[in-house]
Amino acid sequence: MTRIEYLLVCLMEECAEVSQAASKSLRFGLGDRYKDKDTPEKALAAEILDLIAVIGMLQAENVADSDATTYMEGLSRKRDKVEKYILYSQERGIVNKESGDVEFEE
């Protein structure tokens, strides 16, 4: 296994961990404190940071690397697409139309 292959496996694992943390946030609420553990919100933030770190390592290896303009355009394009489908889901009554409908509990 090469270094890049190893990092790709790490990337897959971190994606799965972000997915699991997001799922727990939805299932139990972002501010849940079951057995005095960190909240799902904190766990999600930690997993996202781990994912970003692995992405940075892959970019340092010139895997999935892009210049700043391409990067910013890609982020903007994805945000626009997500917002488009949020609006569509709101129109269908799936997503609440109120802003701030996600509660961050302490």
C-alpha positions as CSV (number, residue, x, y, z in Angstrom):
1,M,0.0,0.0,0.0
2,T,1.3,3.4,-0.9
3,R,1.1,6.5,1.3
4,I,-1.6,7.9,-0.9
5,E,-3.6,4.7,-0.7
6,Y,-3.3,4.8,3.1
7,L,-4.5,8.4,3.1
8,L,-7.4,7.4,0.9
9,V,-8.4,4.7,3.4
10,C,-8.2,7.3,6.2
11,L,-10.4,9.6,4.1
12,M,-13.0,6.9,3.8
13,E,-12.9,6.2,7.5
14,E,-13.2,9.9,8.4
15,C,-16.2,10.3,6.1
16,A,-17.9,7.4,7.8
17,E,-17.1,8.9,11.2
18,V,-18.6,12.3,10.1
19,S,-21.7,10.4,8.9
20,Q,-22.1,8.6,12.2
21,A,-21.6,11.8,14.2
22,A,-24.2,13.6,12.0
23,S,-26.6,10.7,12.5
24,K,-26.3,10.8,16.3
25,S,-26.8,14.6,16.2
26,L,-30.1,14.0,14.5
27,R,-31.1,11.0,16.6
28,F,-30.4,12.5,20.0
29,G,-30.1,16.2,19.5
30,L,-27.0,18.4,19.2
31,G,-26.9,19.1,22.9
32,D,-27.5,15.6,24.3
33,R,-25.3,14.7,27.3
34,Y,-25.8,11.0,27.6
35,K,-23.6,9.6,30.4
36,D,-21.7,13.0,30.6
37,K,-20.0,12.5,27.3
38,D,-19.3,15.3,24.8
39,T,-22.4,16.5,23.0
40,P,-23.1,15.2,19.5
41,E,-22.4,18.7,18.3
42,K,-18.8,18.6,19.8
43,A,-18.3,15.1,18.4
44,L,-19.4,16.2,15.0
45,A,-17.1,19.2,15.0
46,A,-14.2,17.0,16.0
47,E,-14.9,14.5,13.2
48,I,-15.2,17.3,10.7
49,L,-11.8,18.6,11.8
50,D,-10.3,15.1,11.4
51,L,-11.7,14.9,7.9
52,I,-10.3,18.3,7.0
53,A,-6.9,17.3,8.3
54,V,-6.9,14.2,6.1
55,I,-8.0,16.2,3.1
56,G,-5.2,18.6,3.7
57,M,-2.7,15.7,3.8
58,L,-4.1,14.4,0.5
59,Q,-3.8,17.9,-1.0
60,A,-0.2,18.1,0.2
61,E,0.3,14.9,-1.9
62,N,-1.2,16.7,-4.9
63,V,-4.4,14.5,-4.7
64,A,-7.6,16.4,-5.3
65,D,-5.6,19.7,-5.2
66,S,-6.9,22.8,-6.9
67,D,-5.9,26.4,-7.1
68,A,-7.7,29.0,-4.9
69,T,-10.0,30.2,-7.7
70,T,-11.2,26.7,-8.6
71,Y,-11.5,25.9,-4.9
72,M,-13.7,29.0,-4.1
73,E,-15.8,28.4,-7.3
74,G,-16.4,24.8,-6.2
75,L,-17.5,25.8,-2.7
76,S,-19.8,28.5,-4.1
77,R,-21.3,26.0,-6.6
78,K,-21.9,23.4,-3.9
79,R,-23.5,26.0,-1.5
80,D,-25.8,27.1,-4.3
81,K,-26.8,23.5,-5.1
82,V,-27.5,22.7,-1.5
83,E,-29.6,25.9,-1.1
84,K,-31.5,25.1,-4.2
85,Y,-32.5,21.7,-2.8
86,I,-33.3,23.1,0.6
87,L,-35.8,25.4,-1.1
88,Y,-37.2,22.5,-3.1
89,S,-37.6,20.5,0.1
90,Q,-39.3,23.4,1.8
91,E,-41.8,23.7,-1.1
92,R,-42.6,20.0,-0.6
93,G,-43.1,20.5,3.1
94,I,-40.2,18.3,4.1
95,V,-37.9,21.0,5.6
96,N,-39.3,23.7,7.9
97,K,-39.4,27.2,6.3
98,E,-38.4,29.0,9.5
99,S,-34.8,30.1,9.7
100,G,-33.0,28.9,12.7
101,D,-35.1,25.7,13.0
102,V,-32.0,23.8,14.3
103,E,-31.7,24.1,18.0
104,F,-28.2,24.1,19.6
105,E,-28.6,23.1,23.2
106,E,-26.0,23.5,25.9
